[in-house]
Amino acid sequence: MTLHVGVIGTGAIGEDHIRRLTTVITGAKVVAVSDINMDHAKKIAEKYEATCYATGEELIEAPEVDAIVVASWDPSHAHYVLLAIKFRKFVLCEKPLATSAEDCKKIVDAEIAAQKHLVQVGFMRRFDRGYQQLKTIIENGKIGDPLMLHCVHRNPIPGPKHTTEMSIKNSVIHEIDVLRWLLGEDYKTAQVLLPKSSRLAENGLRDPQIVLLETQSGVRIDIESFVNCQYGYDVQCEVVGETGTIRLPDPATAIMRSQGARSYEIFSDWSDRFIEAYDIEFQQWVDAVKQDTVKGPTAWDGYVACITADACTEAREKGTIVPITMPTCPDFYAK
Ligand code: NAP
């Protein structure tokens, strides 16, 4: 059986996921697309021989659509995910699950009421081989207990609508999720430091920012967020443990010796840096949905990440350390 997928949002990542589902992933076909930018959606629909729906709502209701990918802009996610749950359709929603913890909670409540795991959140770093290696080393006790994590998340330039708040809610949210998964524990406090801002940060954007998180067992994490670094897309993570350290590997790339220098390429964006992780994420999602389930990051993971991101925003605005109170994980989501 081929899984018939509808994709809402045909912008940068939506189009990339449509390409991925069509040319890389086995067992799925994109049968429907939708975007408020109808002209672009129509071109994509023509290219991939899919039906173009005028609205995301119509796409979700369409009988030929078995499962949905939400890749529209952040504030529209919650509405589409809730509607997909109402129609008992599987939905892979790009991060963030919603722009507020309240909306994430509505999704969690709706999924629990449906008594079926339907939602997966697009936290694809969990599928990256490098992060998986770190997790295996930590779980095998090879560096003792992790004590500190030093992380970097840099983009060459921000998107046109990027804001100071989005640096955390839309970007650092990847670290918030993957580090929680890596360490297997929730966060206790958040703090945000604002260093001198880059002169290249426009429209009042505060950039860079340093996010400081403390986990419930006391592990300290620092994350540099710098969306204007100019030189490339650069993600780093070092875990310092009791008896050793481990560092996230960069994807393999050729080392060039030329003109008196030894160099290797740094990717320019996320779509190349994490291409393998996205491919694995989507293949596993399709395979799981065809077995009437989902196995990746849950709505609860999306909710907890949003609570943490909200605490970071509050910490930045107040200039204080903000305690994070995590709700008890319902049995429905307990692993
Ligand atoms: P984008 O290029 O701006 O594409 C978003 C598309 O959604 C645009 O065509 C936009 O139309 C459309 N749209 C806006 N509101 C809509 C609505 N209510 N219904 C249907 N379509 C709507 O942005 P992007 O970079 O592809 O990002 C899309 C989503 O993916 C975001 O939530 C982002 O956080 C996420 N993302 C995740 C990753 C990852 O690493 N997992 C990477 C990149 C992006 P207009 O342009 O006319 O507004």
Residues whose N, C-alpha, C, O or C-beta is under 5 A from the ligand:
A	BS01	NAP	G9 T10 G11 A12 I13 G14 S34 D35 I36 N37 G56 A71 S72 W73 D74 S76 E94 K95 P96 G122 N170 W270
